[in-house]
Amino acid sequence: MATEGDRKPAFYMCSCLISDNIFLDGYKLHVRFVSEQQFRLDYQTQLKRLGCVTEQQFEEVLHKIYQEVDRRRGLVVTSAERAAVIKHTYRPLHPHVYHLQESYLTPKFKQIVEYCRSSSANKEGLLELLEVEAAPRVYRFPVFQRSFCEELMEELEHFEQSSAPKGRPNTMNHYGILLDELGFDEGFITPLREHYLHPVTSLLYPDCGGFCLDSHKAFVVKYDMNEDLDLSYHYDNAEVTLNVSLGKEFTDGNLYFGDMRQVPIFETECAEVEHRIGEGLLHRGQHMHGALPISFGQRWNLIVWMRASQERNKLCPMCKRSPSLVEGEGFADGFTKHQTPLNTSCTLT
């Protein structure tokens, strides 16, 4: 029988998920919405400068916000309903890709992980195995074999073309797939995080939760000439993020990184980072970044937002307040009700 200490913690969301970080695509603006009065006081002047000059335009913005708030309030239920329908109706094209195998990983990535697991591993030695980008503390390494990337994309396209219900990854990415709803969490993303990424993040990001990651949100985003072309400047709901380019053929669309979210954009100088198929970029979740437009083709990216409850239990990374917990499904947003042990505290910088 499992003891209390053996049980996996229940994960929760912060109530700011409903009200904060709502993205107004037409104005490239993230906003907070508690009430119409608050919203008018906080944003009406700024929206006018961005082109929202008439009352009708402002009402249209409000309508979109109310729709988004309603969607978020029902997110837990609708996501669980979609996952149940997918499980019972969708027939995978490549069932094997749902279970991580070492043959999917590049020899270089396995070498990096083996080094990180060794008793003599340190950050300096690890950096000799990684490609260090111009953006601070952004690292590149080959993750997946090209053949696996192709099979995974075939599976994702097969799902896209099916009649199964689909949710969008977040308010900024309109085209993509939530991998937990499709059934990738238990057999693929969780072992990838626990057995392969955790040894690496422990050495690279001990100051922002890299050694105490215990949950994630994983999804795939798609950029296409007739769909999303780019991604506005933002930060992630994560302590550490892995972004892997899966394919297909595309030109341009580089990522660009600024500074941490606390630094005003006018004080920031951005650095571009190239996407390469099969390779992953590892960075801090609060590191501001975006994606430039593709100019040709189609690009698919696997994103894993990795979370540390020891970090976010103290301060929500999205609203920067003490989290107000609400129930969630699965890993939810990575909060737990467990108290952080004093000797394992990790501080976000």
Secondary structure as GFF3:
##gff-version 3
##sequence-region A 1 349
A	DSSP	three_ten_helix	4	6	.	.	.	ID=ss1
A	DSSP	beta_strand	12	14	.	.	.	ID=ss2
A	DSSP	alpha_helix	16	19	.	.	.	ID=ss3
A	DSSP	beta_strand	22	24	.	.	.	ID=ss4
A	DSSP	three_ten_helix	25	27	.	.	.	ID=ss5
A	DSSP	beta_strand	29	31	.	.	.	ID=ss6
A	DSSP	alpha_helix	36	49	.	.	.	ID=ss7
A	DSSP	alpha_helix	55	73	.	.	.	ID=ss8
A	DSSP	alpha_helix	75	89	.	.	.	ID=ss9
A	DSSP	three_ten_helix	95	98	.	.	.	ID=ss10
A	DSSP	three_ten_helix	102	104	.	.	.	ID=ss11
A	DSSP	alpha_helix	107	117	.	.	.	ID=ss12
A	DSSP	alpha_helix	123	127	.	.	.	ID=ss13
A	DSSP	beta_strand	131	132	.	.	.	ID=ss14
A	DSSP	beta_strand	139	142	.	.	.	ID=ss15
A	DSSP	alpha_helix	146	160	.	.	.	ID=ss16
A	DSSP	beta_strand	176	178	.	.	.	ID=ss17
A	DSSP	alpha_helix	179	182	.	.	.	ID=ss18
A	DSSP	pi_helix	185	189	.	.	.	ID=ss19
A	DSSP	alpha_helix	190	191	.	.	.	ID=ss20
A	DSSP	pi_helix	192	197	.	.	.	ID=ss21
A	DSSP	alpha_helix	198	204	.	.	.	ID=ss22
A	DSSP	three_ten_helix	206	208	.	.	.	ID=ss23
A	DSSP	beta_strand	215	224	.	.	.	ID=ss24
A	DSSP	beta_strand	231	234	.	.	.	ID=ss25
A	DSSP	beta_strand	240	247	.	.	.	ID=ss26
A	DSSP	beta_strand	250	252	.	.	.	ID=ss27
A	DSSP	beta_strand	255	260	.	.	.	ID=ss28
A	DSSP	three_ten_helix	265	267	.	.	.	ID=ss29
A	DSSP	beta_strand	271	273	.	.	.	ID=ss30
A	DSSP	beta_strand	279	284	.	.	.	ID=ss31
A	DSSP	beta_strand	287	291	.	.	.	ID=ss32
A	DSSP	beta_strand	294	307	.	.	.	ID=ss33
A	DSSP	alpha_helix	309	312	.	.	.	ID=ss34
A	DSSP	beta_strand	325	327	.	.	.	ID=ss35
A	DSSP	three_ten_helix	342	344	.	.	.	ID=ss36
###
